[in-house]
Amino acid sequence: MNEPASRPDGIDALTDVFDAVYRGESPFGKRPPWDIGKPQPAFVALEEAGLISGAVLDPGCGTGEDALHLAGKGYAVTGLDLSPTAISIAQRKSKERGLDATFEVASALELAGYDGRFDTVIDCGLAHTFDADKLRTYAEALHRVCRPGAVVHVLAISDRGAEELQARLAEEIEQIPAKLPDNASAPRGPKHSADGLRNGFADGWTVESITDTHMHSILPSATAPLDLPAWLGRFRRT
């Protein structure tokens, strides 16, 4: 892969943060709430419905459960993540399960070296972490690495789901407030409205659908996943 001459502001710091999370060195403990240990049901259903095809990209793949599920179904899958620790875990899982999947460290805002490779993208909880400007940058990067007619499936926690998760985590983790401050300079937390997703994919994409669904999350003390309100968006590259 070709590395860019300079990296976007904050990428190195973000890498350090997520690497610490995947090493178990964060308030979440050994397991962050998005690492549920199995594929998201929404993506399982998409594959069963025949809505996954060709070469698949999983940007922000974490420890690889969604990518590995599709690799097990015979798809050529590439999983990318900022965190070297997450990628190392995903590679180990792939080897242990005898699956042929590619996992590499990369920024989803850059996607350097992957131009024109993919027919399907599955985004599990990545798009909803970006503000409006970064979401457009991300959509531009996906447009470059996707072939014409490719489809991006975005599973994003909704405003309501984000509030519920915040409150539930605050019950278990002292450092987490029950509600984030409602001002522009405060951390926004992971969430997007349907219109926010639609606007992010306004250029170079056709919005085919944005529907209500659920995203599974896991609380530090829980053994069963928590069902959170979410959006499932489908965007087709023009």
C-alpha positions in Angstrom: 0.0 0.0 0.0 1.1 3.6 -0.6 1.1 5.8 2.4 0.0 9.4 2.1 2.6 12.2 2.6 0.6 13.5 5.6 -2.1 12.0 7.8 -5.4 13.8 8.7 -5.4 15.7 11.9 -6.0 13.4 14.9 -5.5 10.1 13.2 -2.4 9.1 15.2 -4.1 10.1 18.5 -7.2 8.2 17.5 -5.1 5.1 16.7 -3.6 5.2 20.2 -7.0 5.5 21.8 -8.5 2.5 19.9 -5.4 0.4 20.3 -5.6 0.9 24.1 -9.3 -0.1 24.0 -8.5 -3.3 22.2 -5.7 -4.1 24.6 -8.2 -3.8 27.4 -6.7 -0.6 28.8 -9.9 1.6 28.8 -12.9 2.1 31.1 -14.7 -0.6 29.1 -12.3 -3.2 30.5 -11.6 -6.3 28.4 -14.5 -5.8 26.0 -15.6 -2.6 24.3 -19.4 -2.4 23.8 -19.2 -2.8 20.0 -17.1 -6.0 20.1 -20.0 -8.5 20.6 -18.1 -11.7 19.7 -20.3 -12.5 16.7 -21.5 -10.9 13.5 -24.2 -8.2 13.6 -27.6 -9.8 12.9 -28.3 -7.1 10.3 -25.4 -8.2 8.2 -26.3 -11.9 8.6 -29.7 -11.0 7.2 -28.3 -9.0 4.3 -26.2 -12.0 3.2 -29.1 -14.3 3.5 -31.2 -11.9 1.4 -28.6 -12.0 -1.4 -27.6 -8.4 -0.9 -23.8 -9.1 -0.6 -21.8 -9.7 -3.7 -18.3 -9.7 -5.2 -15.3 -8.4 -3.3 -16.3 -7.1 0.1 -14.7 -4.3 2.2 -15.2 -4.0 6.0 -13.7 -0.7 7.0 -13.4 -0.3 10.7 -13.6 -4.1 11.1 -12.4 -4.2 14.7 -11.6 -7.8 15.6 -13.2 -9.0 12.4 -16.5 -10.9 13.3 -18.5 -9.4 10.4 -15.7 -9.9 7.9 -15.1 -13.5 9.1 -18.7 -14.4 8.9 -18.8 -13.4 5.2 -15.4 -15.1 4.5 -17.0 -18.2 5.9 -19.7 -17.8 3.3 -17.1 -17.8 0.5 -16.7 -14.0 -0.1 -13.4 -12.4 -0.8 -13.3 -10.0 2.2 -10.8 -7.3 3.2 -11.1 -5.9 6.8 -9.4 -2.6 7.7 -8.9 -0.9 11.0 -6.8 1.9 12.5 -5.8 -0.3 15.5 -2.9 -2.7 15.0 -4.1 -4.6 18.0 -7.6 -5.1 16.5 -6.1 -6.3 13.2 -3.8 -8.7 15.0 -6.7 -10.2 16.8 -8.7 -10.5 13.6 -5.8 -12.2 11.8 -5.4 -14.7 14.7 -9.2 -15.5 14.5 -8.9 -16.0 10.8 -6.1 -18.4 11.2 -7.7 -20.3 14.0 -11.0 -20.7 12.1 -9.2 -21.7 8.8 -10.8 -18.8 6.9 -9.2 -16.8 4.0 -9.7 -13.1 4.9 -7.4 -10.2 4.5 -6.9 -7.9 7.5 -4.7 -4.8 7.2 -4.1 -1.6 9.2 -5.5 1.4 7.4 -7.5 4.6 7.8 -11.0 4.6 6.5 -10.7 8.3 5.7 -7.8 7.6 3.4 -8.1 4.0 2.0 -4.9 4.5 0.1 -3.9 1.7 -2.3 -7.4 0.2 -2.7 -8.7 2.1 -5.7 -11.5 0.3 -7.7 -11.4 -3.0 -5.8 -14.8 -3.5 -4.1 -18.3 -4.4 -5.0 -19.8 -4.3 -1.5 -19.0 -2.4 1.7 -20.3 -3.3 5.1 -19.9 -0.5 7.7 -20.7 -1.6 11.2 -20.6 1.4 13.5 -18.0 3.4 11.7 -19.9 6.1 9.8 -21.8 7.1 12.9 -18.5 8.1 14.6 -17.8 10.9 12.0 -19.1 14.4 12.1 -20.7 15.8 8.9 -17.4 16.9 7.3 -15.6 13.6 8.0 -18.6 11.6 6.9 -18.4 13.3 3.5 -14.6 12.6 3.3 -15.3 9.0 4.2 -18.0 8.7 1.5 -15.5 10.2 -1.0 -12.9 7.6 -0.1 -15.4 4.8 -0.4 -16.4 6.1 -3.9 -12.8 5.9 -5.0 -12.3 2.3 -3.8 -15.6 1.0 -5.0 -16.4 -0.1 -8.6 -19.4 1.5 -10.4 -22.6 0.1 -9.1 -21.1 -1.0 -5.8 -23.3 -1.0 -2.7 -22.4 0.3 0.8 -24.5 -1.0 3.7 -24.2 1.3 6.7 -25.3 0.1 10.2 -25.3 3.1 12.4 -26.6 3.7 15.9 -29.5 6.2 15.8 -29.9 9.2 18.1 -32.2 7.3 20.3 -29.9 4.3 20.4 -26.9 6.4 21.3 -28.8 8.0 24.2 -29.8 4.5 25.5 -26.3 3.1 25.3 -24.8 6.2 27.0 -27.2 5.9 29.9 -26.6 2.1 30.2 -22.9 2.5 30.2 -23.0 5.3 32.7 -24.7 2.9 35.1 -21.7 0.6 35.0 -18.7 2.9 34.4 -18.1 5.8 36.7 -16.1 7.8 34.1 -19.0 7.9 31.6 -21.6 10.6 32.0 -25.3 9.6 31.6 -25.7 12.3 29.0 -23.2 14.1 26.8 -23.1 17.9 27.1 -25.3 19.5 24.3 -22.9 22.0 22.8 -20.8 22.2 19.7 -17.4 21.9 21.4 -18.3 18.8 23.5 -17.6 15.3 22.3 -20.6 14.3 20.1 -20.5 10.5 20.7 -21.4 7.9 18.1 -24.7 8.7 16.4 -26.3 10.1 13.2 -29.8 11.0 12.1 -31.1 9.5 8.9 -30.7 12.9 7.3 -27.1 13.1 8.5 -26.3 9.8 6.7 -28.2 10.9 3.6 -26.3 14.1 3.4 -23.0 12.4 4.0 -23.6 10.2 0.9 -25.1 13.0 -1.2 -22.3 13.2 -3.8 -21.6 10.3 -6.1 -24.1 8.0 -4.4 -27.7 7.1 -4.8 -29.5 6.7 -1.5 -31.6 3.5 -2.0 -32.9 3.1 1.5 -32.5 4.1 5.1 -34.6 1.9 7.4 -35.0 1.3 11.1 -33.2 -1.6 12.5 -31.3 -2.7 15.6 -27.6 -2.9 16.4 -26.3 -5.3 19.0 -24.0 -3.9 21.7 -22.6 -5.5 24.9 -22.3 -4.0 28.3 -19.2 -4.8 30.4 -21.2 -6.9 33.0 -23.5 -8.6 30.5 -23.4 -12.0 28.8 -26.2 -11.2 26.3 -26.2 -8.4 23.8 -28.2 -5.2 24.1 -30.6 -4.4 21.2 -30.1 -0.7 20.3 -32.2 1.4 17.8 -30.2 1.9 14.7 -30.3 2.8 11.0 -29.5 0.5 8.1 -28.6 2.6 5.0 -28.0 1.3 1.5 -26.1 3.6 -0.9 -25.2 2.7 -4.4 -22.1 4.1 -6.2 -23.0 6.1 -9.4 
